[in-house]
């Protein structure tokens, strides 16, 4: 079957690279304090709202916001360290 005009098929999948990235993300998540990890996972991976996470974790909404903020900040720092090759503690 011919490809439609202008169709740009995706390149070959980098399965090894994707697996390594997945492992690094998972490892970074596990380094977070439990409360931050739970809040980040529920909001960013599961798609719950702040109010829903507050109800699930029995924590005030402001506390959930703080946990997610701190967790995301630590994950961003870990990503920069991985990209730059800096050792992680």
C-alpha positions in Angstrom: 0.0 0.0 0.0 1.5 3.4 -0.9 1.9 6.0 1.7 -0.2 9.2 1.4 1.6 12.3 0.1 3.4 14.2 2.9 3.3 11.2 5.3 6.6 11.0 7.3 6.8 7.6 8.9 8.4 7.5 12.4 12.0 6.4 12.6 13.0 3.1 14.2 12.2 3.0 17.8 15.0 3.3 20.3 13.8 0.6 22.6 17.0 0.6 24.7 17.0 4.3 25.1 13.4 4.3 26.1 14.0 1.6 28.6 16.9 3.5 30.1 14.9 6.7 30.3 12.0 4.8 32.0 14.4 3.2 34.6 16.0 6.6 35.4 12.5 8.2 35.9 11.4 5.4 38.1 14.7 5.5 40.1 14.3 9.3 40.5 10.7 8.9 41.7 11.8 6.3 44.3 14.3 8.8 45.7 11.6 11.2 46.6 10.1 11.2 50.1 7.0 9.0 50.1 4.5 11.9 50.5 6.0 13.7 47.6 6.2 10.6 45.4 2.6 9.7 46.1 1.4 13.3 45.3 3.4 13.5 42.1 2.3 10.1 40.9 -1.4 10.7 41.6 -1.4 14.2 40.0 1.1 13.8 37.1 0.7 10.1 36.2 -2.8 9.3 37.2 -4.3 12.7 36.4 -6.1 13.4 39.7 -6.8 17.0 40.6 -5.3 18.7 43.7 -8.6 18.3 45.5 -8.8 14.6 44.7 -5.3 14.0 45.8 -6.1 15.9 49.0 -9.1 13.6 49.6 -7.1 10.4 48.7 -4.2 11.2 51.0 -6.2 12.9 53.7 -4.0 16.0 53.5 -4.9 19.7 53.1 -5.0 21.0 49.5 -2.1 23.4 50.3 0.0 20.5 51.6 -0.6 18.5 48.4 0.4 21.6 46.3 3.6 21.9 48.3 4.4 18.2 48.1 3.9 18.2 44.3 6.0 21.4 43.9 8.9 20.0 45.9 8.7 16.6 44.2 8.7 18.1 40.7 11.6 20.3 41.6 13.6 17.4 42.8 12.7 15.4 39.7 13.8 18.3 37.5 17.1 18.5 39.4 17.7 14.8 38.9 17.0 15.1 35.2 19.6 17.9 34.9 22.1 15.8 36.8 21.5 12.8 34.5 21.8 15.0 31.4 25.0 16.6 32.5 26.5 13.4 33.8 26.9 14.8 37.3 26.9 12.2 40.1 23.6 11.8 42.0 23.6 11.6 45.8 
